[in-house]
Amino acid sequence: MLSTARVPVGKVVGHASRCEEDLLAVEEPLEIRLGRMSLSVTMRTPGDDFDLAAGFLFAEGIISSAKQIRRIQHASDGNPNIVVVDLSPDAVVKPVVVQRGFVMTSACGLCGKVSLEALEANRCPLLPHSSLKIDPLVLHDLPDRLRREQAVFENTGGLHAAALFNADGELQSLREDVGRHNAVDKLIGQALLNSRIPLRDSVMLVSGRASFELVQKALMASIPMLAAVGAPSSLAVSTAMRCGMTLVGFLRNGRFNIYSGSSCIAGL
Protein backbone atom coordinates (compact mmCIF):
# COMPACT_ATOMS: atom_id res chain seq x y z
CA MET A 1 0.00 0.00 0.00
CA LEU A 2 1.13 3.54 -0.72
CA SER A 3 1.96 5.97 2.06
CA THR A 4 0.85 9.01 0.04
CA ALA A 5 -2.14 9.82 -2.16
CA ARG A 6 -2.87 12.58 -4.67
CA VAL A 7 -6.13 14.52 -4.33
CA PRO A 8 -7.57 17.45 -6.32
CA VAL A 9 -7.68 20.75 -4.44
CA GLY A 10 -8.68 24.30 -5.10
CA LYS A 11 -5.71 26.55 -4.31
CA VAL A 12 -6.45 30.15 -3.42
CA VAL A 13 -3.79 32.87 -3.43
CA GLY A 14 -5.20 36.28 -2.60
CA HIS A 15 -8.36 36.51 -4.74
CA ALA A 16 -7.13 34.13 -7.43
CA SER A 17 -7.92 30.41 -7.44
CA ARG A 18 -6.82 27.46 -9.52
CA CYS A 19 -7.22 23.69 -9.53
CA GLU A 20 -4.19 21.61 -8.58
CA GLU A 21 -3.26 18.28 -7.07
CA ASP A 22 -2.04 17.93 -3.51
CA LEU A 23 -0.08 15.05 -1.99
CA LEU A 24 -1.47 13.76 1.31
CA ALA A 25 -0.28 11.22 3.85
CA VAL A 26 -2.45 8.11 3.73
CA GLU A 27 -4.38 7.12 6.85
CA GLU A 28 -5.73 3.57 6.91
CA PRO A 29 -6.81 1.19 9.71
CA LEU A 30 -4.49 -1.62 10.76
CA GLU A 31 -5.88 -4.51 12.76
CA ILE A 32 -3.31 -6.30 14.92
CA ARG A 33 -4.22 -9.87 15.76
CA LEU A 34 -2.54 -12.06 18.34
CA GLY A 35 -3.13 -15.45 16.82
CA ARG A 36 -6.89 -15.60 16.24
CA MET A 37 -7.65 -12.85 18.75
CA SER A 38 -8.17 -9.31 17.51
CA LEU A 39 -6.05 -7.16 19.81
CA SER A 40 -6.37 -3.63 18.43
CA VAL A 41 -7.21 -1.49 15.44
CA THR A 42 -5.00 1.54 14.99
CA MET A 43 -5.15 4.27 12.37
CA ARG A 44 -1.75 4.44 10.72
CA THR A 45 0.18 5.34 7.60
CA PRO A 46 0.79 2.09 5.65
CA GLY A 47 4.37 0.86 5.69
CA ASP A 48 6.54 -0.90 8.27
CA ASP A 49 3.41 -2.61 9.59
CA PHE A 50 5.30 -5.59 11.01
CA ASP A 51 7.56 -3.19 12.92
CA LEU A 52 4.45 -1.41 14.21
CA ALA A 53 2.87 -4.64 15.44
CA ALA A 54 6.05 -5.86 17.12
CA GLY A 55 6.71 -2.48 18.71
CA PHE A 56 3.16 -2.22 19.98
CA LEU A 57 3.31 -5.67 21.61
CA PHE A 58 6.67 -4.88 23.18
CA ALA A 59 5.76 -1.40 24.43
CA GLU A 60 2.54 -2.77 25.95
CA GLY A 61 4.55 -5.39 27.85
CA ILE A 62 2.79 -8.25 26.07
CA ILE A 63 6.13 -9.62 24.86
CA SER A 64 9.61 -9.02 26.23
CA SER A 65 11.80 -10.14 23.32
CA ALA A 66 11.72 -10.95 19.63
CA LYS A 67 12.29 -14.60 20.50
CA GLN A 68 8.71 -14.79 21.71
CA ILE A 69 7.47 -14.03 18.18
CA ARG A 70 7.21 -17.09 16.00
CA ARG A 71 5.84 -15.36 12.93
CA ILE A 72 4.42 -12.03 11.73
CA GLN A 73 2.40 -11.99 8.52
CA HIS A 74 -0.55 -10.43 6.82
CA ALA A 75 -3.93 -12.15 7.08
CA SER A 76 -4.35 -15.34 5.09
CA ASP A 77 -6.80 -13.62 2.76
CA GLY A 78 -4.07 -11.15 1.79
CA ASN A 79 -5.71 -8.14 3.45
CA PRO A 80 -2.86 -5.60 3.82
CA ASN A 81 -4.67 -3.93 6.72
CA ILE A 82 -4.49 -6.98 8.97
CA VAL A 83 -1.27 -8.18 10.62
CA VAL A 84 -1.26 -11.48 12.49
CA VAL A 85 1.36 -12.15 15.14
CA ASP A 86 1.85 -15.75 16.20
CA LEU A 87 3.77 -16.23 19.42
CA SER A 88 6.10 -19.06 20.29
CA PRO A 89 4.50 -21.94 22.20
CA ASP A 90 6.39 -21.03 25.38
CA ALA A 91 5.48 -17.31 25.25
CA VAL A 92 3.35 -16.21 28.20
CA VAL A 93 0.67 -13.62 27.44
CA LYS A 94 -0.28 -11.27 30.26
CA PRO A 95 -3.90 -11.68 31.48
CA VAL A 96 -4.54 -7.98 30.79
CA VAL A 97 -4.44 -8.73 27.07
CA VAL A 98 -7.77 -10.52 27.29
CA GLN A 99 -9.33 -7.28 28.52
CA ARG A 100 -8.04 -5.32 25.56
CA GLY A 101 -9.87 -5.21 22.27
CA PHE A 102 -9.88 -1.59 21.32
CA VAL A 103 -9.82 0.96 18.56
CA MET A 104 -7.02 3.53 18.50
CA THR A 105 -7.08 6.71 16.46
CA SER A 106 -3.97 8.35 15.04
CA ALA A 107 -3.87 10.56 18.14
CA CYS A 108 -4.42 7.73 20.60
CA GLY A 109 -2.36 7.39 23.70
CA LEU A 110 -4.20 6.09 26.72
CA CYS A 111 -7.44 5.58 24.80
CA GLY A 112 -6.64 1.88 24.60
CA LYS A 113 -6.38 1.44 28.34
CA VAL A 114 -9.73 0.14 29.52
CA SER A 115 -9.12 0.99 33.16
CA LEU A 116 -6.73 2.65 35.57
CA GLU A 117 -5.73 -0.85 36.65
CA ALA A 118 -4.63 -1.63 33.09
CA LEU A 119 -2.55 1.54 33.07
CA GLU A 120 -1.02 0.68 36.44
CA ALA A 121 -0.10 -2.78 35.13
CA ASN A 122 2.24 -1.15 32.62
CA ARG A 123 4.66 0.24 35.19
CA CYS A 124 7.63 1.97 33.62
CA PRO A 125 10.92 0.25 34.43
CA LEU A 126 13.93 1.94 35.97
CA LEU A 127 16.61 2.48 33.36
CA PRO A 128 19.80 0.42 33.50
CA HIS A 129 23.13 2.27 33.59
CA SER A 130 24.06 4.01 30.35
CA SER A 131 27.36 5.56 29.33
CA LEU A 132 25.67 7.74 26.71
CA LYS A 133 27.05 11.28 26.50
CA ILE A 134 25.98 13.68 23.77
CA ASP A 135 27.41 17.14 23.20
CA PRO A 136 24.84 19.97 23.34
CA LEU A 137 26.02 21.21 19.93
CA VAL A 138 25.31 17.78 18.44
CA LEU A 139 21.91 17.78 20.12
CA HIS A 140 21.05 21.14 18.56
CA ASP A 141 21.60 19.68 15.08
CA LEU A 142 19.31 16.65 15.50
CA PRO A 143 15.98 18.27 14.51
CA ASP A 144 17.44 19.45 11.19
CA ARG A 145 18.91 16.01 10.56
CA LEU A 146 15.54 14.46 11.35
CA ARG A 147 13.69 16.79 8.98
CA ARG A 148 16.13 16.15 6.12
CA GLU A 149 15.47 12.42 6.36
CA GLN A 150 11.66 12.70 6.52
CA ALA A 151 10.88 11.78 2.94
CA VAL A 152 7.10 11.53 3.27
CA PHE A 153 6.79 14.63 5.47
CA GLU A 154 8.77 16.59 2.89
CA ASN A 155 6.12 15.75 0.30
CA THR A 156 3.00 16.00 2.46
CA GLY A 157 3.75 17.99 5.63
CA GLY A 158 1.41 15.62 7.44
CA LEU A 159 3.45 13.06 9.36
CA HIS A 160 5.07 12.65 12.74
CA ALA A 161 8.54 11.16 12.99
CA ALA A 162 10.62 9.32 15.56
CA ALA A 163 14.31 8.60 15.15
CA LEU A 164 17.25 7.05 16.96
CA PHE A 165 20.66 8.73 16.97
CA ASN A 166 23.96 7.72 18.52
CA ALA A 167 26.13 10.00 20.67
CA ASP A 168 27.85 11.40 17.56
CA GLY A 169 24.52 12.48 16.09
CA GLU A 170 24.53 9.75 13.43
CA LEU A 171 21.07 8.61 12.40
CA GLN A 172 20.49 4.96 13.27
CA SER A 173 16.88 4.58 12.16
CA LEU A 174 13.78 6.65 11.47
CA ARG A 175 10.08 5.95 11.10
CA GLU A 176 7.19 8.20 10.04
CA ASP A 177 3.47 7.87 10.64
CA VAL A 178 0.31 9.94 10.80
CA GLY A 179 0.17 8.90 14.47
CA ARG A 180 3.07 9.87 16.73
CA HIS A 181 2.62 6.78 18.90
CA ASN A 182 2.70 4.60 15.79
CA ALA A 183 5.95 6.22 14.66
CA VAL A 184 7.56 5.29 17.98
CA ASP A 185 6.12 1.77 17.88
CA LYS A 186 7.51 1.30 14.38
CA LEU A 187 10.91 2.56 15.49
CA ILE A 188 11.08 0.31 18.55
CA GLY A 189 9.60 -2.62 16.66
CA GLN A 190 12.31 -2.41 14.03
CA ALA A 191 14.98 -2.41 16.74
CA LEU A 192 13.30 -5.36 18.45
CA LEU A 193 13.09 -7.46 15.28
CA ASN A 194 16.76 -6.67 14.52
CA SER A 195 17.90 -7.71 18.03
CA ARG A 196 19.03 -4.18 18.95
CA ILE A 197 17.09 -3.82 22.19
CA PRO A 198 18.06 -2.69 24.83
CA LEU A 199 18.89 0.66 23.22
CA ARG A 200 21.16 1.88 26.03
CA ASP A 201 23.37 4.00 23.76
CA SER A 202 20.70 5.77 21.70
CA VAL A 203 18.85 9.07 21.83
CA MET A 204 15.26 9.07 20.66
CA LEU A 205 14.02 12.26 19.00
CA VAL A 206 10.33 12.86 18.31
CA SER A 207 9.02 15.58 16.02
CA GLY A 208 6.19 16.70 18.30
CA ARG A 209 5.57 16.86 22.00
CA ALA A 210 6.70 14.32 24.61
CA SER A 211 3.72 12.67 26.29
CA PHE A 212 3.73 10.08 29.05
CA GLU A 213 3.04 7.33 26.53
CA LEU A 214 6.15 8.16 24.50
CA VAL A 215 8.28 8.24 27.63
CA GLN A 216 6.81 4.88 28.62
CA LYS A 217 7.58 3.31 25.25
CA ALA A 218 11.14 4.66 25.32
CA LEU A 219 11.67 3.30 28.83
CA MET A 220 10.48 -0.14 27.78
CA ALA A 221 13.26 -0.14 25.17
CA SER A 222 15.83 1.10 27.76
CA ILE A 223 16.40 4.37 25.87
CA PRO A 224 18.25 6.67 28.31
CA MET A 225 17.37 9.97 26.63
CA LEU A 226 14.24 11.28 24.92
CA ALA A 227 14.31 14.61 23.12
CA ALA A 228 11.27 16.36 21.69
CA VAL A 229 10.85 19.33 19.39
CA GLY A 230 7.76 20.28 21.41
CA ALA A 231 6.81 20.37 25.07
CA PRO A 232 6.61 17.47 27.51
CA SER A 233 3.58 16.83 29.70
CA SER A 234 3.76 16.93 33.50
CA LEU A 235 3.29 13.15 33.72
CA ALA A 236 6.04 12.62 31.14
CA VAL A 237 8.41 14.67 33.29
CA SER A 238 7.54 12.97 36.58
CA THR A 239 7.84 9.53 34.97
CA ALA A 240 11.21 10.36 33.41
CA MET A 241 12.48 11.66 36.77
CA ARG A 242 11.31 8.55 38.61
CA CYS A 243 12.89 6.18 36.12
CA GLY A 244 16.18 7.99 35.56
CA MET A 245 15.63 9.23 32.01
CA THR A 246 17.11 12.40 30.56
CA LEU A 247 14.15 14.28 29.05
CA VAL A 248 14.66 17.29 26.79
CA GLY A 249 11.93 19.48 25.34
CA PHE A 250 11.66 22.44 22.95
CA LEU A 251 14.74 21.24 21.08
CA ARG A 252 14.73 23.79 18.27
CA ASN A 253 16.28 27.05 17.11
CA GLY A 254 19.53 26.45 18.97
CA ARG A 255 18.04 25.92 22.42
CA PHE A 256 16.43 23.25 24.60
CA ASN A 257 15.07 22.72 28.10
CA ILE A 258 16.18 19.88 30.37
CA TYR A 259 13.18 18.60 32.31
CA SER A 260 14.68 15.48 33.86
CA GLY A 261 18.28 14.43 34.42
CA SER A 262 21.34 15.69 32.62
CA SER A 263 23.66 12.69 32.87
CA CYS A 264 23.41 11.99 29.13
CA ILE A 265 24.45 15.53 28.13
CA ALA A 266 28.18 16.14 28.03
CA GLY A 267 29.52 19.02 30.09
CA LEU A 268 26.41 19.45 32.26
C-alpha positions as CSV (number, residue, x, y, z in Angstrom):
1,M,0.0,0.0,0.0
2,L,1.1,3.5,-0.7
3,S,2.0,6.0,2.1
4,T,0.8,9.0,0.0
5,A,-2.1,9.8,-2.2
6,R,-2.9,12.6,-4.7
7,V,-6.1,14.5,-4.3
8,P,-7.6,17.4,-6.3
9,V,-7.7,20.8,-4.4
10,G,-8.7,24.3,-5.1
11,K,-5.7,26.6,-4.3
12,V,-6.5,30.2,-3.4
13,V,-3.8,32.9,-3.4
14,G,-5.2,36.3,-2.6
15,H,-8.4,36.5,-4.7
16,A,-7.1,34.1,-7.4
17,S,-7.9,30.4,-7.4
18,R,-6.8,27.5,-9.5
19,C,-7.2,23.7,-9.5
20,E,-4.2,21.6,-8.6
21,E,-3.3,18.3,-7.1
22,D,-2.0,17.9,-3.5
23,L,-0.1,15.1,-2.0
24,L,-1.5,13.8,1.3
25,A,-0.3,11.2,3.8
26,V,-2.4,8.1,3.7
27,E,-4.4,7.1,6.9
28,E,-5.7,3.6,6.9
29,P,-6.8,1.2,9.7
30,L,-4.5,-1.6,10.8
31,E,-5.9,-4.5,12.8
32,I,-3.3,-6.3,14.9
33,R,-4.2,-9.9,15.8
34,L,-2.5,-12.1,18.3
35,G,-3.1,-15.5,16.8
36,R,-6.9,-15.6,16.2
37,M,-7.6,-12.9,18.8
38,S,-8.2,-9.3,17.5
39,L,-6.0,-7.2,19.8
40,S,-6.4,-3.6,18.4
41,V,-7.2,-1.5,15.4
42,T,-5.0,1.5,15.0
43,M,-5.2,4.3,12.4
44,R,-1.8,4.4,10.7
45,T,0.2,5.3,7.6
46,P,0.8,2.1,5.7
47,G,4.4,0.9,5.7
48,D,6.5,-0.9,8.3
49,D,3.4,-2.6,9.6
50,F,5.3,-5.6,11.0
51,D,7.6,-3.2,12.9
52,L,4.5,-1.4,14.2
53,A,2.9,-4.6,15.4
54,A,6.1,-5.9,17.1
55,G,6.7,-2.5,18.7
56,F,3.2,-2.2,20.0
57,L,3.3,-5.7,21.6
58,F,6.7,-4.9,23.2
59,A,5.8,-1.4,24.4
60,E,2.5,-2.8,25.9
61,G,4.5,-5.4,27.8
62,I,2.8,-8.3,26.1
63,I,6.1,-9.6,24.9
64,S,9.6,-9.0,26.2
65,S,11.8,-10.1,23.3
66,A,11.7,-10.9,19.6
67,K,12.3,-14.6,20.5
68,Q,8.7,-14.8,21.7
69,I,7.5,-14.0,18.2
70,R,7.2,-17.1,16.0
71,R,5.8,-15.4,12.9
72,I,4.4,-12.0,11.7
73,Q,2.4,-12.0,8.5
74,H,-0.6,-10.4,6.8
75,A,-3.9,-12.1,7.1
76,S,-4.3,-15.3,5.1
77,D,-6.8,-13.6,2.8
78,G,-4.1,-11.1,1.8
79,N,-5.7,-8.1,3.4
80,P,-2.9,-5.6,3.8
81,N,-4.7,-3.9,6.7
82,I,-4.5,-7.0,9.0
83,V,-1.3,-8.2,10.6
84,V,-1.3,-11.5,12.5
85,V,1.4,-12.1,15.1
86,D,1.9,-15.8,16.2
87,L,3.8,-16.2,19.4
88,S,6.1,-19.1,20.3
89,P,4.5,-21.9,22.2
90,D,6.4,-21.0,25.4
91,A,5.5,-17.3,25.3
92,V,3.3,-16.2,28.2
93,V,0.7,-13.6,27.4
94,K,-0.3,-11.3,30.3
95,P,-3.9,-11.7,31.5
96,V,-4.5,-8.0,30.8
97,V,-4.4,-8.7,27.1
98,V,-7.8,-10.5,27.3
99,Q,-9.3,-7.3,28.5
100,R,-8.0,-5.3,25.6
101,G,-9.9,-5.2,22.3
102,F,-9.9,-1.6,21.3
103,V,-9.8,1.0,18.6
104,M,-7.0,3.5,18.5
105,T,-7.1,6.7,16.5
106,S,-4.0,8.4,15.0
107,A,-3.9,10.6,18.1
108,C,-4.4,7.7,20.6
109,G,-2.4,7.4,23.7
110,L,-4.2,6.1,26.7
111,C,-7.4,5.6,24.8
112,G,-6.6,1.9,24.6
113,K,-6.4,1.4,28.3
114,V,-9.7,0.1,29.5
115,S,-9.1,1.0,33.2
116,L,-6.7,2.7,35.6
117,E,-5.7,-0.9,36.6
118,A,-4.6,-1.6,33.1
119,L,-2.6,1.5,33.1
120,E,-1.0,0.7,36.4
121,A,-0.1,-2.8,35.1
122,N,2.2,-1.2,32.6
123,R,4.7,0.2,35.2
124,C,7.6,2.0,33.6
125,P,10.9,0.2,34.4
126,L,13.9,1.9,36.0
127,L,16.6,2.5,33.4
128,P,19.8,0.4,33.5
129,H,23.1,2.3,33.6
130,S,24.1,4.0,30.4
131,S,27.4,5.6,29.3
132,L,25.7,7.7,26.7
133,K,27.1,11.3,26.5
134,I,26.0,13.7,23.8
135,D,27.4,17.1,23.2
136,P,24.8,20.0,23.3
137,L,26.0,21.2,19.9
138,V,25.3,17.8,18.4
139,L,21.9,17.8,20.1
140,H,21.0,21.1,18.6
141,D,21.6,19.7,15.1
142,L,19.3,16.7,15.5
143,P,16.0,18.3,14.5
144,D,17.4,19.5,11.2
145,R,18.9,16.0,10.6
146,L,15.5,14.5,11.3
147,R,13.7,16.8,9.0
148,R,16.1,16.2,6.1
149,E,15.5,12.4,6.4
150,Q,11.7,12.7,6.5
151,A,10.9,11.8,2.9
152,V,7.1,11.5,3.3
153,F,6.8,14.6,5.5
154,E,8.8,16.6,2.9
155,N,6.1,15.7,0.3
156,T,3.0,16.0,2.5
157,G,3.7,18.0,5.6
158,G,1.4,15.6,7.4
159,L,3.4,13.1,9.4
160,H,5.1,12.6,12.7
161,A,8.5,11.2,13.0
162,A,10.6,9.3,15.6
163,A,14.3,8.6,15.2
164,L,17.2,7.1,17.0
165,F,20.7,8.7,17.0
166,N,24.0,7.7,18.5
167,A,26.1,10.0,20.7
168,D,27.9,11.4,17.6
169,G,24.5,12.5,16.1
170,E,24.5,9.8,13.4
171,L,21.1,8.6,12.4
172,Q,20.5,5.0,13.3
173,S,16.9,4.6,12.2
174,L,13.8,6.7,11.5
175,R,10.1,5.9,11.1
176,E,7.2,8.2,10.0
177,D,3.5,7.9,10.6
178,V,0.3,9.9,10.8
179,G,0.2,8.9,14.5
180,R,3.1,9.9,16.7
181,H,2.6,6.8,18.9
182,N,2.7,4.6,15.8
183,A,5.9,6.2,14.7
184,V,7.6,5.3,18.0
185,D,6.1,1.8,17.9
186,K,7.5,1.3,14.4
187,L,10.9,2.6,15.5
188,I,11.1,0.3,18.6
189,G,9.6,-2.6,16.7
190,Q,12.3,-2.4,14.0
191,A,15.0,-2.4,16.7
192,L,13.3,-5.4,18.4
193,L,13.1,-7.5,15.3
194,N,16.8,-6.7,14.5
195,S,17.9,-7.7,18.0
196,R,19.0,-4.2,19.0
197,I,17.1,-3.8,22.2
198,P,18.1,-2.7,24.8
199,L,18.9,0.7,23.2
200,R,21.2,1.9,26.0
201,D,23.4,4.0,23.8
202,S,20.7,5.8,21.7
203,V,18.9,9.1,21.8
204,M,15.3,9.1,20.7
205,L,14.0,12.3,19.0
206,V,10.3,12.9,18.3
207,S,9.0,15.6,16.0
208,G,6.2,16.7,18.3
209,R,5.6,16.9,22.0
210,A,6.7,14.3,24.6
211,S,3.7,12.7,26.3
212,F,3.7,10.1,29.1
213,E,3.0,7.3,26.5
214,L,6.1,8.2,24.5
215,V,8.3,8.2,27.6
216,Q,6.8,4.9,28.6
217,K,7.6,3.3,25.2
218,A,11.1,4.7,25.3
219,L,11.7,3.3,28.8
220,M,10.5,-0.1,27.8
221,A,13.3,-0.1,25.2
222,S,15.8,1.1,27.8
223,I,16.4,4.4,25.9
224,P,18.3,6.7,28.3
225,M,17.4,10.0,26.6
226,L,14.2,11.3,24.9
227,A,14.3,14.6,23.1
228,A,11.3,16.4,21.7
229,V,10.9,19.3,19.4
230,G,7.8,20.3,21.4
231,A,6.8,20.4,25.1
232,P,6.6,17.5,27.5
233,S,3.6,16.8,29.7
234,S,3.8,16.9,33.5
235,L,3.3,13.1,33.7
236,A,6.0,12.6,31.1
237,V,8.4,14.7,33.3
238,S,7.5,13.0,36.6
239,T,7.8,9.5,35.0
240,A,11.2,10.4,33.4
241,M,12.5,11.7,36.8
242,R,11.3,8.6,38.6
243,C,12.9,6.2,36.1
244,G,16.2,8.0,35.6
245,M,15.6,9.2,32.0
246,T,17.1,12.4,30.6
247,L,14.1,14.3,29.0
248,V,14.7,17.3,26.8
249,G,11.9,19.5,25.3
250,F,11.7,22.4,23.0
251,L,14.7,21.2,21.1
252,R,14.7,23.8,18.3
253,N,16.3,27.0,17.1
254,G,19.5,26.5,19.0
255,R,18.0,25.9,22.4
256,F,16.4,23.2,24.6
257,N,15.1,22.7,28.1
258,I,16.2,19.9,30.4
259,Y,13.2,18.6,32.3
260,S,14.7,15.5,33.9
261,G,18.3,14.4,34.4
262,S,21.3,15.7,32.6
263,S,23.7,12.7,32.9
264,C,23.4,12.0,29.1
265,I,24.5,15.5,28.1
266,A,28.2,16.1,28.0
267,G,29.5,19.0,30.1
268,L,26.4,19.5,32.3
